[in-house]
Amino acid sequence: MTVHSVKIDGSGRMVLPAPVRRALGIEGPDELLVEVEAGQVRLASRRAALEAALEQVRKYLPADVDLADELIADRRAEARRE
């Protein structure tokens, strides 16, 4: 793990060093998710947060289950009942 030092200006803004932006896949204007826990700040790209959430969901789903297909099948079955 590489540690970078950044300065925070009077408005609370900071500049992320280029290696950090590259590691997060940030190439231009973007948004980051900020989490504060136990006095530490964690930054994550939305893509990384989504991948982490999907990884958690996959733990509880069989590999052959496609939630989109199941939702479509449920909606079609509901439409047939109406």
C-alpha positions as a printed NumPy array, in Angstrom:
array([[  0.   ,   0.   ,   0.   ],
       [  1.318,   3.409,  -0.97 ],
       [  0.489,   6.4  ,   1.211],
       [  0.135,   9.863,  -0.331],
       [  0.079,  13.162,   1.541],
       [ -2.446,  15.751,   0.331],
       [ -3.149,  19.269,   1.496],
       [ -6.625,  20.554,   2.267],
       [ -7.294,  24.209,   1.485],
       [ -9.4  ,  26.641,   3.504],
       [-12.551,  25.539,   1.652],
       [-11.993,  21.896,   2.54 ],
       [-10.905,  20.942,  -0.993],
       [ -8.054,  18.614,  -1.731],
       [ -6.354,  17.448,  -4.897],
       [ -5.957,  13.717,  -5.35 ],
       [ -2.501,  12.851,  -6.676],
       [ -2.413,  11.435, -10.217],
       [ -1.443,   7.895,  -9.069],
       [ -4.509,   7.82 ,  -6.803],
       [ -6.801,   9.002,  -9.6  ],
       [ -5.364,   6.374, -11.936],
       [ -5.831,   3.647,  -9.316],
       [ -9.488,   4.678,  -8.934],
       [-10.024,   4.919, -12.695],
       [-10.747,   8.65 , -12.547],
       [ -9.932,  10.368, -15.833],
       [-11.898,  13.582, -15.526],
       [-14.646,  15.124, -13.441],
       [-16.159,  12.368, -11.328],
       [-17.724,  11.63 ,  -7.964],
       [-16.373,   9.552,  -5.132],
       [-18.144,   7.945,  -2.223],
       [-16.725,   9.078,   1.112],
       [-16.995,   6.967,   4.246],
       [-15.811,   8.08 ,   7.672],
       [-15.252,   5.409,  10.292],
       [-13.177,   5.434,  13.461],
       [-11.426,   8.657,  12.504],
       [-10.449,   7.42 ,   9.048],
       [-11.712,   8.496,   5.635],
       [-12.233,   5.947,   2.888],
       [-12.722,   7.049,  -0.722],
       [-14.242,   4.747,  -3.321],
       [-15.303,   5.179,  -6.905],
       [-18.941,   4.405,  -7.629],
       [-17.779,   1.541,  -9.845],
       [-15.751,   0.014,  -6.994],
       [-18.662,   0.407,  -4.569],
       [-21.028,  -1.265,  -7.041],
       [-18.608,  -4.147,  -7.587],
       [-18.273,  -4.628,  -3.822],
       [-22.064,  -4.671,  -3.426],
       [-22.439,  -7.186,  -6.272],
       [-19.794,  -9.383,  -4.682],
       [-21.795,  -9.423,  -1.445],
       [-25.029, -10.312,  -3.287],
       [-23.335, -13.101,  -5.251],
       [-22.476, -14.84 ,  -1.977],
       [-26.182, -15.56 ,  -1.476],
       [-27.189, -16.463,  -5.03 ],
       [-26.539, -19.697,  -6.875],
       [-24.268, -19.153,  -9.89 ],
       [-27.022, -20.139, -12.337],
       [-29.545, -17.546, -11.071],
       [-30.089, -14.399, -13.144],
       [-32.122, -11.901, -11.129],
       [-33.111,  -9.927, -14.236],
       [-34.532, -13.06 , -15.873],
       [-36.38 , -13.945, -12.681],
       [-37.874, -10.454, -12.444],
       [-39.037, -10.573, -16.06 ],
       [-40.577, -14.018, -15.514],
       [-42.368, -12.765, -12.385],
       [-43.74 ,  -9.729, -14.235],
       [-44.961, -11.869, -17.135],
       [-46.652, -14.304, -14.75 ],
       [-48.302, -11.377, -12.981],
       [-49.515,  -9.935, -16.302],
       [-51.047, -13.325, -17.251],
       [-52.946, -13.406, -13.937],
       [-54.498,  -9.982, -14.567]])
